[in-house]
Amino acid sequence: MGAGQVQVFTSVTQERFAAMCAKVKANGIAIEGDAGTASKMGVEVGWNYSPAMMELRIQVLKDSFFMRAPVIDAKIAAAVKDAMAETGSAQCS
């Protein structure tokens, strides 16, 4: 299957990253550490968080027949922005 675009979120403090991780974990996906990969239902996502640069990069590494990369990308952007809204704004580039 295909991969998604790298999404870059800026102004991501450690507090904001922790809030985002908690929201994602509540949905059954455990994000462990500042960088890694996670998979669920055939979809694999990778992330890299730089506390020094306050930047979070997320990319769909593998989509599935039922969930295509553009749809997952949109869901990721919405989820991160929602989580960040609880502690301030995040920007996506």
DRENMITOR-402348 format. One record per residue: residue number from 1; x, y, z of N, C-alpha, C in turn; residue in three letters; chain. Coordinates in nm, 3 decimals. Atoms other than C-alpha are relative to their C-alpha. Layout:
<recs>
  seq      npx      npy      npz     capx     capy     capz      cpx      cpy      cpz  type  mol
  NUM        X        Y        Z        X        Y        Z        X        Y        Z   ALA    A
...
</recs>
This chain:
<recs>
  seq      npx      npy      npz     capx     capy     capz      cpx      cpy      cpz  type  mol
    1    0.084   -0.118    0.000    0.000    0.000    0.000    0.089    0.124    0.000   MET    A
    2   -0.074   -0.125    0.014    0.105    0.365    0.008    0.038    0.065    0.131   GLY    A
    3   -0.043   -0.081   -0.115    0.266    0.615    0.238   -0.061    0.138   -0.012   ALA    A
    4    0.055   -0.134   -0.003    0.144    0.956    0.341    0.109    0.105   -0.003   GLY    A
    5   -0.092   -0.114   -0.004    0.303    1.298    0.344    0.054    0.017    0.141   GLN    A
    6   -0.053   -0.034   -0.132    0.530    1.402    0.628   -0.073    0.125    0.047   VAL    A
    7    0.068   -0.116   -0.058    0.328    1.634    0.850    0.090    0.055    0.111   GLN    A
    8   -0.088   -0.065   -0.097    0.528    1.884    1.055   -0.083    0.095    0.083   VAL    A
    9    0.071   -0.086   -0.095    0.378    2.045    1.365    0.104    0.076    0.080   PHE    A
   10   -0.096   -0.083   -0.072    0.564    2.336    1.524   -0.062    0.052    0.129   THR    A
   11    0.044   -0.055   -0.130    0.540    2.503    1.865   -0.054   -0.110    0.091   SER    A
   12    0.045    0.115   -0.079    0.498    2.159    2.024    0.091   -0.011    0.123   VAL    A
   13   -0.074    0.011   -0.125    0.614    2.189    2.383   -0.008   -0.143    0.051   THR    A
   14    0.006    0.134   -0.058    0.680    1.880    2.591   -0.137   -0.025    0.062   GLN    A
   15    0.134    0.012   -0.057    0.349    1.945    2.768   -0.102   -0.033   -0.109   GLU    A
   16    0.091    0.025    0.112    0.167    1.955    2.434    0.021   -0.140   -0.058   ARG    A
   17   -0.028    0.134    0.052    0.342    1.639    2.314   -0.058   -0.106    0.093   PHE    A
   18    0.056    0.094   -0.097    0.242    1.459    2.635   -0.152   -0.007   -0.011   ALA    A
   19    0.145   -0.003    0.016   -0.120    1.570    2.588   -0.043   -0.076   -0.125   ALA    A
   20    0.030    0.069    0.124   -0.119    1.443    2.231    0.018   -0.151    0.018   MET    A
   21   -0.025    0.143   -0.024    0.032    1.109    2.338   -0.112   -0.063    0.082   CYS    A
   22    0.109    0.051   -0.085   -0.236    1.068    2.605   -0.128   -0.018   -0.082   ALA    A
   23    0.120    0.012    0.083   -0.514    1.131    2.350    0.011   -0.119   -0.095   LYS    A
   24   -0.019    0.111    0.093   -0.368    0.885    2.102   -0.007   -0.133    0.074   VAL    A
   25    0.002    0.123   -0.080   -0.317    0.623    2.373   -0.143   -0.038    0.038   LYS    A
   26    0.140    0.025   -0.033   -0.684    0.661    2.472   -0.074   -0.064   -0.117   ALA    A
   27    0.060    0.060    0.119   -0.765    0.555    2.114    0.067   -0.132   -0.039   ASN    A
   28   -0.057    0.132    0.022   -0.556    0.239    2.142    0.133   -0.005   -0.070   GLY    A
   29   -0.131   -0.002    0.064   -0.227    0.351    1.989    0.100    0.056    0.099   ILE    A
   30   -0.099   -0.044   -0.099    0.067    0.369    2.226    0.119    0.065   -0.069   ALA    A
   31   -0.119   -0.070    0.047    0.328    0.630    2.142    0.099   -0.002    0.114   ILE    A
   32   -0.103    0.014   -0.102    0.641    0.545    2.335    0.125    0.075   -0.045   GLU    A
   33   -0.122   -0.073    0.030    0.929    0.793    2.334   -0.017    0.109   -0.103   GLY    A
   34    0.001   -0.114    0.092    1.022    1.084    2.114   -0.001   -0.042   -0.146   ASP    A
   35   -0.001    0.047    0.139    1.060    0.872    1.799   -0.036   -0.147   -0.002   ALA    A
   36    0.034    0.140    0.012    0.923    0.544    1.679   -0.106   -0.025   -0.104   GLY    A
   37    0.108    0.038    0.090    0.654    0.362    1.489   -0.107   -0.072    0.081   THR    A
   38    0.111    0.072   -0.061    0.316    0.222    1.580   -0.091   -0.047   -0.113   ALA    A
   39    0.092    0.049    0.102    0.065    0.015    1.389   -0.129   -0.046    0.064   SER    A
   40    0.132    0.046   -0.043   -0.301   -0.066    1.417   -0.082   -0.027   -0.125   LYS    A
   41    0.089    0.039    0.108   -0.532   -0.248    1.178    0.064    0.018   -0.138   MET    A
   42   -0.067   -0.005    0.128   -0.274   -0.262    0.899    0.060    0.134   -0.037   GLY    A
   43   -0.054   -0.133    0.026   -0.179    0.105    0.920    0.121    0.020    0.090   VAL    A
   44   -0.120   -0.027   -0.077    0.173    0.200    1.030    0.035    0.148   -0.009   GLU    A
   45   -0.032   -0.142   -0.008    0.268    0.549    1.145    0.134    0.016    0.072   VAL    A
   46   -0.125   -0.031   -0.065    0.609    0.689    1.233    0.000    0.145    0.047   GLY    A
   47   -0.008   -0.136   -0.052    0.688    0.997    1.440    0.140    0.030    0.049   TRP    A
   48   -0.127   -0.047   -0.055    0.985    1.203    1.549   -0.027    0.135    0.065   ASN    A
   49    0.023   -0.124   -0.074    0.954    1.468    1.818    0.134    0.055    0.048   TYR    A
   50   -0.122   -0.067   -0.046    1.234    1.717    1.884   -0.039    0.103    0.107   SER    A
   51    0.032   -0.097   -0.105    1.187    1.885    2.224    0.078    0.130   -0.016   PRO    A
   52   -0.082   -0.120    0.015    1.473    2.127    2.150   -0.055    0.093   -0.107   ALA    A
   53    0.056   -0.081    0.109    1.311    2.245    1.825   -0.150    0.020    0.014   MET    A
   54    0.146   -0.002   -0.021    0.955    2.197    1.958   -0.072   -0.033   -0.131   MET    A
   55    0.053    0.041    0.130    0.874    2.013    1.636   -0.037   -0.148    0.003   GLU    A
   56    0.047    0.137    0.010    0.674    1.697    1.574   -0.023   -0.033   -0.147   LEU    A
   57    0.019    0.048    0.137    0.695    1.508    1.244   -0.070   -0.135    0.008   ARG    A
   58    0.077    0.125    0.004    0.442    1.236    1.169   -0.022   -0.037   -0.146   ILE    A
   59    0.024    0.047    0.136    0.411    1.021    0.859   -0.066   -0.137    0.003   GLN    A
   60    0.058    0.133    0.022    0.189    0.734    0.753    0.102   -0.076   -0.084   VAL    A
   61   -0.099    0.080    0.070    0.444    0.471    0.655   -0.064   -0.106   -0.088   LEU    A
   62    0.072    0.102    0.076    0.189    0.217    0.534   -0.149    0.017    0.025   LYS    A
   63    0.145   -0.007   -0.017   -0.181    0.254    0.470   -0.059   -0.138   -0.027   ASP    A
   64    0.066    0.129    0.024   -0.437   -0.021    0.420   -0.105    0.016   -0.109   SER    A
   65    0.106   -0.002    0.101   -0.700   -0.113    0.167   -0.122    0.077    0.051   PHE    A
   66    0.119   -0.062   -0.057   -0.969    0.015    0.403    0.022    0.145    0.044   PHE    A
   67   -0.030   -0.135   -0.047   -0.792    0.332    0.519    0.120    0.052   -0.079   MET    A
   68   -0.103   -0.052    0.088   -0.594    0.525    0.258    0.076    0.114    0.067   ARG    A
   69   -0.090   -0.099   -0.061   -0.304    0.759    0.342   -0.060    0.141    0.010   ALA    A
   70    0.054   -0.136   -0.013   -0.483    1.091    0.260   -0.105    0.013    0.111   PRO    A
   71    0.102   -0.002   -0.107   -0.770    1.002    0.496    0.069   -0.005    0.137   VAL    A
   72   -0.073    0.012   -0.126   -0.527    0.899    0.771    0.073    0.131    0.030   ILE    A
   73   -0.069   -0.129   -0.018   -0.323    1.219    0.716   -0.095    0.104    0.058   ASP    A
   74    0.099   -0.098   -0.048   -0.637    1.428    0.769   -0.040   -0.030    0.145   ALA    A
   75    0.036    0.038   -0.137   -0.729    1.233    1.083    0.113    0.033    0.098   LYS    A
   76   -0.115   -0.033   -0.085   -0.377    1.276    1.224    0.005    0.149    0.026   ILE    A
   77   -0.004   -0.146   -0.015   -0.380    1.650    1.159   -0.108    0.049    0.096   ALA    A
   78    0.111   -0.041   -0.088   -0.719    1.687    1.327    0.025   -0.042    0.145   ALA    A
   79   -0.025    0.051   -0.136   -0.619    1.472    1.627    0.109    0.080    0.069   ALA    A
   80   -0.110   -0.076   -0.060   -0.292    1.657    1.685   -0.047    0.141    0.033   VAL    A
   81    0.048   -0.137   -0.025   -0.457    1.998    1.652   -0.097    0.003    0.117   LYS    A
   82    0.093    0.007   -0.114   -0.734    1.893    1.894    0.076   -0.014    0.131   ASP    A
   83   -0.079    0.022   -0.121   -0.481    1.769    2.148    0.078    0.124    0.038   ALA    A
   84   -0.079   -0.119   -0.026   -0.270    2.080    2.114   -0.088    0.117    0.045   MET    A
   85    0.091   -0.108   -0.038   -0.572    2.308    2.153   -0.023    0.003    0.150   ALA    A
   86    0.019    0.006   -0.145   -0.600    2.189    2.512    0.111    0.075    0.076   GLU    A
   87   -0.112   -0.066   -0.068   -0.260    2.342    2.594    0.054    0.118   -0.080   THR    A
   88   -0.046   -0.110    0.085   -0.228    2.609    2.323   -0.005   -0.045   -0.144   GLY    A
   89    0.014    0.030    0.143   -0.204    2.620    1.946    0.125   -0.069   -0.054   SER    A
   90   -0.110    0.062    0.074    0.010    2.406    1.719   -0.019    0.038   -0.144   ALA    A
   91    0.008   -0.033    0.141    0.091    2.491    1.362    0.046   -0.118   -0.080   GLN    A
   92   -0.038    0.109    0.088    0.114    2.243    1.077    0.056    0.059   -0.126   CYS    A
   93   -0.056   -0.046    0.129    0.335    2.290    0.775    0.022   -0.118   -0.090   SER    A
</recs>
